[in-house]
Amino acid sequence: MRNRSSISHARSRTELPKLLAAVLLTTVIAALQRRFVLHAGGLWRDEANSANLVALRDWWSIWEHARYDSFPLLWNALVWLLGNAGWTDDTSLRQAGLLMGWAQLAALWCAARVAAATAPLLALALYALSPSTIVYGSMFRGYGLSAAVFLLATAGLIHFLRSPTRSRAAVLALANIAAVQANFANGVLLAATHAAAALVFWPSAPHARRIWAGLAVAFGAATLSLGLSWHWIAYAFEVGSAEQRPVTLTGVARVWWESLGTALPAQFLLWLAALAIVVGGSARCLRSRAASQPECVLALAALIGLAGFLVYFRTIARLPSQEWHYFSLNALLALAAEANLAHLLVARPKTAQWFVLAMLASAAAVTAWQDLPSTKVRATNADLIAAAVAHEAAPTDLVVVAPWYCGISFGRYYRGQAPWMTLPDIPDRRFHYHLQIRAKIARGSQGIAAERQRIEDTLQSGHRVWLVGDLSAPPPGHPVPTMPPGPHPVTGWRAGPYLEAWEQEIAVLLREHATGIWAVELPDTQPINRWENLRLTVIEGWRSH
């Protein structure tokens, strides 16, 4: 590949100011991540699910329950280390999330230095300044870690392409294994980066055969390593029938676009420019077949990876994606934009280089300021609700958490005497036990018969029901759907239609028979994460028809 010293010499006029700006921006981003962690409060349900895994401590117990979380071997190893180090409380796990957020910054620096011999000012402004990256990338989940490991694997790929030795191929293989064992979806992007490298290194290129062999071995090693987490993959296929649903390509693309932080005007303009740079870089490289340039590999890989991710969520995962699912892809896009911009600026006049630097610094400053409100947000209010219920509910009352998966976070914080259940109720409320929900679906409308009876008995005996969450209700006069025993003739084992029908059944029961229903006001502390902003309602009395 092209000698990096020549690139650095050509950019020397603005490299030091750019370096200083990137260091300052990194410090600001790290401070924003810390600001979020200090205000995040309790763990929301996905974090609580992982925290319950940490609390197991024993490796084999963690391994047995790992399939109920979202990440493979590398995450499980980290969870085991945290548990045995005593990092099981909220404060410690919040610090672990912050460290993973900072790891992304370090990995971005490493990858930019290897790929483009430059400070990642544009990449930081694009990826690390996104509100999604700051907030969800600093939560106690594995998505930030997986993005960091993938960036290191990308750096290893460029390192190997510059000098395709056996030792560098071995390092690349280990990095690939780590990336796919941090997040299975990283495999889609590894396929993109390796396919892009194979495309630009045509057989006529120097060392092409050695490069192709190294790529095949490194990617093959990552693929074979999936066998280490086969029990997780098998479980995912098993529960897929209950969770998968039709997903549109436009829906997937919309969530990805939101994950970039494009709701912020400066971020929107930056990403438009970055995508144009990446597309232009790909076209230029394909025309000239400039296979010796790392920016060509990154530009092609970014576009292949984007297409691959859209297809992956549309046809394979078939689940509604969330913003945090795109961290690794967005990091790759940002790195590709950084490398291609550095290439474009090499031969540009000094005034043009200073203008671009000033524009980047200005956009980053504006975005950082606009990020401030989004970093002062609680991850959940389940801890606040649990404390309120524990203080107010009598031992003879009943607490009902709906939907059922919110019981994971509620159960982490509830220490009251009143019994509680989820809707539908399951024996173990620590993890996402989707197959236990499927067992309820197999009973159709009778799946919550026991839960309904407990609610009726509590109200008829003069005690109160505390509803944590919310229930969807049909309009007055409209019947509740009668659900046949699963699988449903139209929707199969999908949980959504059954959960909605069960909620409507209980909502109608309370609307028709309860004599008093009122909301409990919670402390107005700060904005709450939209994924777990629960309500607390008290229901009492019983009237018969």
C-alpha positions as CSV (number, residue, x, y, z in Angstrom):
1,M,0.0,0.0,0.0
2,R,1.0,3.6,-0.4
3,N,3.7,4.8,1.9
4,R,2.2,6.7,4.9
5,S,5.2,9.0,5.3
6,S,4.4,10.7,2.0
7,I,0.8,11.3,3.1
8,S,1.9,12.7,6.4
9,H,4.3,15.0,4.8
10,A,1.7,16.4,2.3
11,R,-0.7,17.1,5.1
12,S,1.9,18.5,7.6
13,R,0.5,22.0,7.2
14,T,-2.7,21.2,9.0
15,E,-1.9,17.9,10.8
16,L,-0.9,19.4,14.1
17,P,-4.0,21.7,14.4
18,K,-6.1,18.7,13.4
19,L,-4.4,16.5,16.0
20,L,-5.1,19.1,18.7
21,A,-8.7,19.5,17.6
22,A,-9.2,15.7,17.7
23,V,-7.7,15.4,21.1
24,L,-9.9,18.2,22.4
25,L,-13.0,16.6,20.7
26,T,-12.1,13.2,22.3
27,T,-11.9,14.8,25.7
28,V,-15.3,16.5,25.2
29,I,-16.9,13.2,24.0
30,A,-15.4,11.3,27.0
31,A,-16.9,14.0,29.3
32,L,-20.3,13.7,27.6
33,Q,-20.2,9.9,28.1
34,R,-19.4,10.4,31.8
35,R,-22.2,13.0,32.1
36,F,-24.7,10.4,30.8
37,V,-23.4,7.7,33.2
38,L,-23.6,10.1,36.2
39,H,-27.3,10.8,35.4
40,A,-28.4,7.4,34.1
41,G,-29.6,6.0,37.4
42,G,-30.8,2.4,37.5
43,L,-30.4,-0.2,34.8
44,W,-33.1,-0.6,32.2
45,R,-34.4,-4.1,31.3
46,D,-31.7,-5.0,28.7
47,E,-28.9,-3.8,31.1
48,A,-30.6,-5.6,34.0
49,N,-30.7,-8.8,32.0
50,S,-26.9,-8.6,31.5
51,A,-26.4,-7.5,35.2
52,N,-28.3,-10.7,36.3
53,L,-25.8,-12.6,34.2
54,V,-22.9,-10.9,36.0
55,A,-24.5,-11.8,39.4
56,L,-24.2,-15.6,38.5
57,R,-20.4,-15.3,38.8
58,D,-19.8,-19.0,38.1
59,W,-18.6,-19.5,34.5
60,W,-20.7,-22.5,33.8
61,S,-23.8,-20.8,35.2
62,I,-23.1,-17.8,33.0
63,W,-22.5,-20.1,30.0
64,E,-25.8,-21.9,30.6
65,H,-27.7,-18.6,30.7
66,A,-25.8,-16.7,28.0
67,R,-28.3,-17.6,25.4
68,Y,-30.8,-15.4,27.2
69,D,-28.6,-12.3,26.6
70,S,-27.6,-10.8,23.2
71,F,-23.9,-11.5,22.9
72,P,-21.5,-14.4,22.5
73,L,-18.2,-15.6,24.0
74,L,-16.2,-12.3,24.5
75,W,-19.1,-10.6,26.3
76,N,-19.6,-13.7,28.5
77,A,-15.9,-13.7,29.4
78,L,-16.2,-10.0,30.4
79,V,-19.4,-10.7,32.4
80,W,-17.6,-13.5,34.2
81,L,-14.6,-11.2,35.0
82,L,-16.8,-8.4,36.3
83,G,-18.8,-10.8,38.5
84,N,-15.6,-12.3,40.1
85,A,-14.2,-8.8,40.6
86,G,-17.3,-7.9,42.6
87,W,-18.6,-5.4,40.0
88,T,-22.2,-6.4,40.4
89,D,-23.8,-3.2,41.8
90,D,-25.3,-0.5,39.6
91,T,-22.4,1.9,40.2
92,S,-19.8,-0.6,39.1
93,L,-21.7,-1.7,36.1
94,R,-22.2,1.9,35.0
95,Q,-18.4,2.4,35.2
96,A,-18.0,-0.7,33.1
97,G,-20.3,0.8,30.5
98,L,-18.3,4.0,30.6
99,L,-15.1,2.1,30.0
100,M,-16.6,0.4,27.0
101,G,-17.6,3.9,25.7
102,W,-14.1,5.1,26.1
103,A,-12.8,1.9,24.4
104,Q,-14.6,3.0,21.2
105,L,-12.7,6.3,21.2
106,A,-9.4,4.5,21.6
107,A,-10.2,2.0,18.9
108,L,-11.3,4.8,16.5
109,W,-7.9,6.5,17.1
110,C,-6.0,3.3,16.5
111,A,-7.9,2.5,13.3
112,A,-7.5,6.0,11.9
113,R,-3.8,6.1,12.6
114,V,-3.3,2.7,10.9
115,A,-5.7,3.3,7.9
116,A,-5.0,7.0,7.2
117,A,-2.1,8.1,9.3
118,T,-4.2,10.9,10.7
119,A,-6.2,12.0,13.7
120,P,-9.8,10.9,13.5
121,L,-11.4,14.3,13.7
122,L,-14.1,13.6,11.1
123,A,-14.7,10.0,12.4
124,L,-15.1,11.3,15.9
125,A,-17.6,14.0,14.7
126,L,-19.5,11.5,12.7
127,Y,-19.6,8.4,14.9
128,A,-18.6,9.2,18.5
129,L,-20.6,12.5,18.7
130,S,-23.9,10.8,17.7
131,P,-26.3,10.9,20.6
132,S,-27.0,7.2,20.1
133,T,-23.3,6.3,20.4
134,I,-22.8,8.5,23.5
135,V,-25.9,7.2,25.3
136,Y,-26.4,3.6,24.2
137,G,-22.7,3.0,23.6
138,S,-22.0,3.8,27.3
139,M,-24.7,1.7,28.7
140,F,-23.9,-1.7,30.3
141,R,-24.4,-3.6,27.0
142,G,-22.0,-5.1,24.6
143,Y,-22.7,-3.0,21.5
144,G,-20.1,-0.4,22.3
145,L,-17.5,-3.1,23.0
146,S,-18.3,-4.9,19.8
147,A,-17.8,-1.7,17.8
148,A,-14.4,-1.2,19.4
149,V,-13.3,-4.7,18.7
150,F,-14.5,-4.5,15.1
151,L,-12.5,-1.3,14.6
152,L,-9.4,-3.1,15.8
153,A,-10.1,-5.9,13.4
154,T,-10.4,-3.4,10.6
155,A,-7.1,-1.9,11.6
156,G,-5.6,-5.4,11.6
157,L,-6.9,-5.9,8.1
158,I,-5.2,-2.8,6.8
159,H,-2.0,-3.7,8.6
160,F,-2.1,-7.1,6.9
161,L,-2.8,-5.7,3.5
162,R,0.3,-3.4,3.7
163,S,2.5,-6.4,4.4
164,P,0.8,-9.8,4.0
165,T,3.0,-11.9,6.3
166,R,1.9,-15.0,8.1
167,S,2.3,-13.3,11.5
168,R,0.0,-10.4,10.5
169,A,-2.5,-12.9,9.0
170,A,-2.5,-14.7,12.4
171,V,-3.1,-11.4,14.2
172,L,-5.9,-10.6,11.8
173,A,-7.5,-14.0,12.3
174,L,-7.5,-13.5,16.1
175,A,-8.9,-10.0,15.7
176,N,-11.7,-11.4,13.5
177,I,-12.5,-14.1,16.0
178,A,-12.7,-11.5,18.8
179,A,-15.0,-9.3,16.6
180,V,-17.5,-12.0,15.8
181,Q,-17.4,-13.3,19.4
182,A,-18.2,-9.8,20.6
183,N,-21.3,-9.5,18.3
184,F,-22.6,-12.0,15.8
185,A,-23.7,-9.2,13.5
186,N,-20.0,-8.2,13.2
187,G,-19.7,-11.2,10.9
188,V,-21.7,-9.3,8.2
189,L,-19.2,-6.5,8.3
190,L,-16.2,-8.8,8.4
191,A,-17.5,-10.3,5.2
192,A,-17.8,-6.8,3.8
193,T,-14.2,-5.7,4.7
194,H,-12.7,-9.0,3.4
195,A,-14.7,-9.0,0.2
196,A,-13.7,-5.4,-0.5
197,A,-10.0,-6.3,0.1
198,A,-10.4,-9.2,-2.3
199,L,-12.0,-7.0,-4.9
200,V,-9.4,-4.3,-5.0
201,F,-6.5,-6.8,-4.9
202,W,-7.0,-8.4,-8.3
203,P,-4.9,-11.4,-9.3
204,S,-2.5,-9.1,-11.1
205,A,-1.8,-7.1,-8.0
206,P,1.5,-7.7,-6.1
207,H,1.2,-10.5,-3.5
208,A,-2.5,-11.0,-4.5
209,R,-2.4,-14.8,-4.0
210,R,-0.8,-14.4,-0.6
211,I,-3.4,-11.7,0.4
212,W,-6.3,-13.8,-0.8
213,A,-5.1,-16.8,1.1
214,G,-4.6,-14.7,4.3
215,L,-8.1,-13.2,3.9
216,A,-9.6,-16.7,3.5
217,V,-7.8,-18.1,6.5
218,A,-8.7,-15.1,8.7
219,F,-12.3,-15.0,7.7
220,G,-12.6,-18.8,7.9
221,A,-11.2,-18.7,11.5
222,A,-13.9,-16.2,12.5
223,T,-16.6,-18.4,10.9
224,L,-15.4,-21.6,12.5
225,S,-15.3,-19.8,15.9
226,L,-19.1,-19.5,15.7
227,G,-19.2,-23.1,16.8
228,L,-18.0,-22.0,20.2
229,S,-21.4,-20.3,20.7
230,W,-23.5,-22.8,18.8
231,H,-25.9,-23.3,21.8
232,W,-26.7,-19.5,21.6
233,I,-27.2,-19.6,17.9
234,A,-29.5,-22.7,18.2
235,Y,-31.5,-21.0,20.8
236,A,-31.9,-17.9,18.7
237,F,-33.3,-20.0,15.9
238,E,-35.6,-21.7,18.3
239,V,-37.1,-18.5,19.6
240,G,-37.1,-16.8,16.2
241,S,-40.6,-18.1,15.5
242,A,-41.9,-16.1,18.5
243,E,-40.0,-12.9,17.9
244,Q,-39.5,-12.6,14.1
245,R,-42.0,-10.5,12.1
246,P,-42.3,-8.8,8.7
247,V,-39.7,-6.0,8.4
248,T,-39.6,-3.5,5.6
249,L,-36.4,-2.3,4.0
250,T,-37.5,1.3,4.5
251,G,-38.1,0.6,8.1
252,V,-34.6,-0.8,8.6
253,A,-33.1,2.1,6.7
254,R,-35.0,4.7,8.7
255,V,-33.7,3.3,12.0
256,W,-30.1,3.3,10.6
257,W,-30.5,6.9,9.5
258,E,-31.7,7.9,12.9
259,S,-28.8,6.1,14.6
260,L,-26.4,8.4,12.8
261,G,-27.7,11.4,14.8
262,T,-29.1,13.0,11.7
263,A,-31.9,14.7,13.8
264,L,-29.2,17.3,14.6
265,P,-28.7,19.7,11.7
266,A,-24.9,19.8,11.9
267,Q,-24.7,16.0,12.1
268,F,-27.1,15.6,9.2
269,L,-24.9,17.8,6.9
270,L,-21.7,16.0,8.1
271,W,-23.2,12.6,7.2
272,L,-24.4,13.7,3.8
273,A,-20.9,15.0,3.0
274,A,-19.3,11.8,4.5
275,L,-21.5,9.5,2.4
276,A,-20.8,11.5,-0.7
277,I,-17.1,11.2,0.0
278,V,-17.3,7.4,0.5
279,V,-19.4,6.9,-2.6
280,G,-17.0,9.1,-4.6
281,G,-14.0,7.3,-3.2
282,S,-15.5,3.9,-4.2
283,A,-16.1,5.1,-7.7
284,R,-12.6,6.5,-8.1
285,C,-11.0,3.4,-6.8
286,L,-13.0,1.1,-9.1
287,R,-12.2,3.3,-12.1
288,S,-8.5,3.4,-11.4
289,R,-8.2,0.1,-9.6
290,A,-5.9,1.8,-7.1
291,A,-5.6,-1.4,-5.1
292,S,-2.7,-0.1,-3.1
293,Q,-4.7,2.5,-1.2
294,P,-6.4,1.6,2.2
295,E,-9.1,4.2,1.6
296,C,-10.3,2.1,-1.4
297,V,-10.8,-1.0,0.8
298,L,-12.6,1.0,3.4
299,A,-14.9,2.8,1.0
300,L,-15.9,-0.4,-0.8
301,A,-16.3,-2.2,2.5
302,A,-18.5,0.5,4.0
303,L,-20.9,0.4,1.0
304,I,-20.9,-3.4,0.9
305,G,-21.4,-3.5,4.7
306,L,-24.3,-1.0,4.5
307,A,-26.1,-3.1,1.9
308,G,-25.3,-6.3,3.8
309,F,-26.7,-4.9,7.1
310,L,-29.9,-3.8,5.4
311,V,-30.4,-7.2,3.8
312,Y,-29.4,-8.9,7.1
313,F,-32.1,-7.2,9.1
314,R,-34.7,-7.5,6.3
315,T,-34.3,-11.1,5.4
316,I,-32.3,-13.0,8.1
317,A,-32.8,-11.4,11.5
318,R,-36.4,-10.2,10.6
319,L,-36.6,-8.2,13.8
320,P,-37.2,-4.5,14.2
321,S,-33.7,-3.1,14.5
322,Q,-32.7,-0.5,17.1
323,E,-30.1,2.3,16.9
324,W,-27.5,0.4,18.9
325,H,-27.5,-2.4,16.3
326,Y,-25.7,-0.2,13.8
327,F,-22.7,0.9,15.9
328,S,-20.1,-1.2,14.1
329,L,-21.5,-0.2,10.7
330,N,-21.5,3.5,11.5
331,A,-18.0,3.2,12.9
332,L,-16.8,1.7,9.6
333,L,-18.6,4.4,7.6
334,A,-17.0,7.1,9.7
335,L,-13.5,5.5,9.3
336,A,-14.0,5.2,5.6
337,A,-15.0,8.8,5.3
338,E,-11.9,9.9,7.4
339,A,-9.5,7.9,5.2
340,N,-11.0,9.1,1.9
341,L,-11.1,12.7,3.1
342,A,-7.5,12.5,4.0
343,H,-6.7,11.2,0.6
344,L,-8.7,14.0,-1.1
345,L,-6.9,16.7,0.9
346,V,-3.3,15.6,0.1
347,A,-3.0,17.6,-3.1
348,R,-5.3,20.4,-2.2
349,P,-4.1,24.0,-1.5
350,K,-3.4,25.1,2.0
351,T,-6.5,27.3,2.1
352,A,-8.7,24.4,1.2
353,Q,-7.2,22.2,4.0
354,W,-7.7,25.0,6.5
355,F,-11.3,25.6,5.4
356,V,-12.2,21.9,5.8
357,L,-10.5,21.8,9.2
358,A,-12.5,24.9,10.3
359,M,-15.8,23.5,9.0
360,L,-15.2,20.1,10.8
361,A,-14.3,21.8,14.1
362,S,-17.3,24.1,13.9
363,A,-19.7,21.3,13.1
364,A,-18.3,19.2,16.0
365,A,-18.6,22.1,18.4
366,V,-22.2,22.7,17.5
367,T,-23.1,19.0,17.7
368,A,-21.4,18.6,21.1
369,W,-23.4,21.5,22.4
370,Q,-26.6,20.0,21.0
371,D,-25.7,16.7,22.6
372,L,-25.9,18.1,26.1
373,P,-29.7,17.5,26.7
374,S,-29.6,13.9,25.5
375,T,-26.8,13.0,27.9
376,K,-28.9,14.0,31.0
377,V,-31.4,11.2,30.8
378,R,-32.3,8.3,33.2
379,A,-32.1,4.9,31.6
380,T,-35.3,3.8,33.4
381,N,-37.7,4.8,36.1
382,A,-38.3,1.2,37.2
383,D,-36.1,1.8,40.2
384,L,-38.2,4.8,41.2
385,I,-41.4,2.9,40.8
386,A,-40.1,-0.1,42.7
387,A,-39.2,2.2,45.6
388,A,-42.6,3.9,45.6
389,V,-44.5,0.6,45.5
390,A,-42.4,-0.9,48.3
391,H,-43.2,2.1,50.4
392,E,-46.9,2.3,49.7
393,A,-48.2,-1.2,48.8
394,A,-49.7,-3.4,51.6
395,P,-48.6,-7.0,51.9
396,T,-52.0,-8.1,50.8
397,D,-51.9,-6.0,47.6
398,L,-50.8,-7.3,44.2
399,V,-48.2,-5.7,41.9
400,V,-48.7,-6.4,38.2
401,V,-45.9,-5.6,35.7
402,A,-46.8,-5.2,32.0
403,P,-45.4,-6.0,29.6
404,W,-43.6,-9.0,31.1
405,Y,-40.1,-8.1,30.1
406,C,-40.2,-4.9,32.2
407,G,-40.2,-7.3,35.2
408,I,-36.5,-7.8,34.6
409,S,-35.6,-4.3,35.7
410,F,-38.5,-4.0,38.2
411,G,-37.4,-7.2,40.0
412,R,-33.8,-5.9,40.3
413,Y,-35.0,-3.0,42.5
414,Y,-38.2,-4.1,44.2
415,R,-37.9,-5.0,47.9
416,G,-41.5,-4.6,49.0
417,Q,-43.7,-7.1,50.9
418,A,-46.6,-7.1,48.4
419,P,-46.3,-10.1,46.0
420,W,-45.8,-9.2,42.3
421,M,-46.1,-10.9,38.9
422,T,-45.7,-10.1,35.3
423,L,-48.3,-10.3,32.6
424,P,-48.0,-13.0,31.6
425,D,-46.2,-14.4,34.6
426,I,-43.2,-16.6,34.4
427,P,-41.3,-18.5,37.2
428,D,-37.9,-16.8,36.7
429,R,-38.1,-13.1,36.0
430,R,-34.3,-12.4,35.7
431,F,-33.9,-13.0,31.9
432,H,-35.7,-12.8,28.6
433,Y,-37.2,-16.3,28.7
434,H,-39.0,-16.2,25.4
435,L,-39.7,-19.9,25.3
436,Q,-41.7,-19.6,28.5
437,I,-43.9,-17.0,26.8
438,R,-44.4,-19.5,23.9
439,A,-45.6,-22.0,26.4
440,K,-48.3,-19.5,27.4
441,I,-49.1,-18.9,23.8
442,A,-49.8,-22.6,23.4
443,R,-52.8,-22.1,25.7
444,G,-54.3,-19.3,23.7
445,S,-56.7,-17.0,25.5
446,Q,-56.3,-19.3,28.6
447,G,-52.6,-18.4,28.8
448,I,-53.2,-15.8,31.5
449,A,-56.2,-17.5,33.2
450,A,-54.2,-17.8,36.5
451,E,-53.0,-14.2,36.3
452,R,-56.6,-12.9,35.7
453,Q,-57.8,-14.9,38.7
454,R,-55.2,-13.4,41.0
455,I,-56.2,-9.9,39.9
456,E,-59.9,-10.7,40.5
457,D,-59.3,-12.3,43.9
458,T,-57.2,-9.3,45.0
459,L,-59.8,-6.7,44.1
460,Q,-62.8,-8.8,45.3
461,S,-61.1,-9.1,48.7
462,G,-60.8,-5.4,49.1
463,H,-57.2,-5.0,48.3
464,R,-55.4,-3.0,45.6
465,V,-53.6,-3.8,42.4
466,W,-50.6,-1.8,41.5
467,L,-50.1,-1.7,37.8
468,V,-46.5,-1.0,36.7
469,G,-46.4,-0.2,33.0
470,D,-49.5,0.1,30.8
471,L,-52.2,-1.9,29.2
472,S,-53.5,-1.5,25.7
473,A,-57.3,-1.4,25.7
474,P,-59.9,-1.7,22.9
475,P,-62.4,1.1,22.4
476,P,-65.5,0.8,24.6
477,G,-67.9,-1.7,23.1
478,H,-65.3,-3.5,21.0
479,P,-64.7,-7.2,21.9
480,V,-61.3,-8.5,23.0
481,P,-59.7,-10.8,20.4
482,T,-60.1,-14.4,21.2
483,M,-56.8,-16.1,20.6
484,P,-56.6,-19.8,19.6
485,P,-54.0,-22.0,21.2
486,G,-50.7,-21.4,19.4
487,P,-49.5,-21.5,16.8
488,H,-51.9,-18.9,15.4
489,P,-53.2,-19.8,11.9
490,V,-52.0,-16.5,10.5
491,T,-49.2,-15.2,12.8
492,G,-47.9,-18.5,14.0
493,W,-45.9,-18.3,17.3
494,R,-45.4,-14.6,17.1
495,A,-45.8,-13.2,20.7
496,G,-47.0,-9.7,19.8
497,P,-50.6,-10.5,18.9
498,Y,-51.0,-12.7,22.0
499,L,-49.5,-10.2,24.4
500,E,-51.7,-7.4,23.0
501,A,-54.8,-9.6,23.3
502,W,-53.9,-10.5,26.9
503,E,-53.3,-6.9,27.8
504,Q,-56.7,-5.9,26.3
505,E,-58.4,-8.7,28.3
506,I,-57.1,-7.4,31.6
507,A,-57.7,-3.8,30.6
508,V,-61.4,-4.5,29.9
509,L,-61.6,-6.5,33.1
510,L,-60.4,-3.5,35.1
511,R,-62.5,-0.9,33.2
512,E,-65.7,-2.9,33.7
513,H,-65.2,-4.0,37.3
514,A,-62.9,-1.7,39.2
515,T,-64.4,1.1,41.2
516,G,-61.3,3.3,41.3
517,I,-58.3,3.7,39.0
518,W,-55.8,6.5,39.4
519,A,-52.3,7.3,38.4
520,V,-49.5,7.8,40.9
521,E,-47.3,10.8,40.4
522,L,-43.6,10.0,40.3
523,P,-40.8,12.4,41.1
524,D,-40.1,14.6,38.2
525,T,-36.4,14.2,38.1
526,Q,-35.2,14.4,34.5
527,P,-36.0,13.0,31.0
528,I,-36.3,9.2,30.9
529,N,-35.2,6.7,28.3
530,R,-38.1,6.2,25.9
531,W,-37.6,2.4,25.9
532,E,-38.5,2.2,29.6
533,N,-40.5,5.1,30.8
534,L,-43.1,3.3,32.9
535,R,-46.3,4.5,34.5
536,L,-47.7,3.5,37.9
537,T,-51.4,3.0,38.4
538,V,-53.5,1.9,41.4
539,I,-56.7,0.0,41.0
540,E,-59.1,-0.9,43.7
541,G,-62.7,-2.0,44.4
542,W,-64.9,-4.5,42.6
543,R,-68.4,-4.1,41.1
544,S,-70.3,-7.0,39.7
545,H,-72.6,-6.8,36.7
